[in-house]
Amino acid sequence: MVPWPALVVCLLLGTPSFADPSQNPDQKAVSDLRDDSSPWGVASGAEWFSAYPLFNPMLKQAGVRWLRGFYEWQTIQPQHGSWNFTLPDRLLKDAKANGIRLTGVLAYFAPWASADGGTRRFPIKNIQFWRDYVAGMVGRYQSDIKYWEVWNEFNGSFAENGTPAIYAELVREASLAAKRVDPGARIGLSVANFDVRFIDAAIKAGAGDHFDYICVHPYEILERLSDKGEPVFLGMATTLRTMLKANHQPDDIPLWISEVGAPAPIRPDDVPDQVQAAQLAKAYLLAIASGFKRVFWFEARGPSYGNGTDLGLIRSDMTQRPSYAALRVLTRTLGSEPRPAGWLDPGEGGYGFLFDTQDSTVLAAWSPGTRDIKVAFDGNVQISTLAGDQSLLTAGKSYSLTNTPVLISGLPATLVAKARSQQAMPYPWGGDQSGAAIVSAQLKAANVENGVRQVRPDTTVADAQWRRTDFSRADNEGHYVYFWVDPQFAPLGTTALEITAVVRRTAQNNTAGMTIDYESDKGYVGSEYRNIAEGDAWQEISWTIQDANFIGTWGWHFRLNAISSPNDFLIKEIRVRKAS
């Protein structure tokens, strides 16, 4: 049991990243009626967006203040010079009736504006068509909508033939056109996944100084939270601000997560339903704690994508999932505009984040992985679960933190003061790797990780002293072994690295080998194939790379790739050192 007032500050992971309210006008006390400081958003996909009259009242009851979703260009301007605002007008009216603000998405093509007569293939026939579309949208809704994202996941599958330069042009022209009509309009960059490389390229291609906020969709990073991936999530804001500073952009630009989500079964199933609820809570809590201004869970009501699951807070029959209840608990306990106020370390790798509400402070806390942590307090506190259950924990009595967050109110003043004093200090989870010469991970039943973390260990089979690839998996994922390197050791801008794998064959005659796939300045790329030499001895195989760009776009930095290997092999250790 860890008594909280006696907690010891551990070593460093990364520094919380916050915009300075005194510098950024969007962080000041809000006088613009189109805006507020609430982080609570929900996004909706196109499939069931028309159900907003049903789900908007439910979102209001859950404390949601923002909805991301808007009708496409082809719906609003079906022909050149012909506008039809009927559907977006109805949407806006319904949102306002439910106390929900809209954030607009400027997308996709109207067929008449596209070179191929479609909605997602570039080039555009005439950039003036885009300027007129943006000006028309902003002009129509400037009294109610302040924020406009340029396209949706341009770097993904929604912009065929798109390039960073083309996206930069869309952003630049949208900003100029929008602000001629409404100088208070805000233009957002938006990417699929956590693709900082694409944002960086778009800024360099001409988007610089023409955007007011950044939106990311870190689905893969959220997925890793079930395997102690909180440090990766917490590092996103710092990585973005480092990139902005390197591009001479204001590093206090607001950061949004405009889509993030986790699946749950179509039919009620308590265990996976509770996993989704915990993921939702962590997404909002970690994002707010690390400096993101707004978070949008994707999605409100979820259609199935053919695998028996969807991402909705609400099922297709409009029944509420546990994730809906969890969001309602967060908004009611933390209030409409919570502010990050510091962090606490409960010991044993646990997480604790303090938030200021309108009239109190609340601590969100949970344990890592599957290990529970016992904590106690010097005074009485109230504990709220994500299901909405509340209980009084009396002074000195122990409580078991699990991997599902709880909210703790009435903290002793000493703990509040301690959390506040640590707000600007580096996070304690993972150790200080900033001065390390080498970082490593020893792979076994319980990995020993020192600056390198195995991501998705379920793709390997564990033994007491090593791990083995698992070619028996039907999805082929057993051919890959994924890793993440602490950004203190290899921050954005680190390019020269040597990666070493300590490996051996499963048997002397079982031929095996691998490449590595790693994140570079051109995205994920592969290396040359290396054979594991014959014999039973452990062998070191190394690759030196000069174009590393470890961001974690897909939730990992590099992987061993055994897709061409004839047989499984064993992995004992992974080391990464900085190369010259």
Helices and strands as residue ranges (DSSP letters): E 2-3, G 4-6, G 25-27, E 40-43, G 49-51, H 52-61, E 66-68, H 73-76, H 86-97, E 101-106, G 111-113, H 127-141, E 147-150, H 164-181, E 186-190, H 196-202, I 203-207, E 213-216, H 219-223, G 224-227, H 230-234, H 236-246, E 255-260, E 264-265, H 270-290, E 294-298, E 309-310, H 322-334, E 339-344, E 351-356, E 361-366, E 373-376, E 381-384, E 390-393, E 399-401, E 406-409, H 413-421, E 438-442, E 448-450, E 452-455, G 457-459, E 460-462, E 467-469, G 477-479, E 480-485, E 497-505, E 513-520, E 523-526, E 530-531, E 539-545, E 558-561, E 569-578
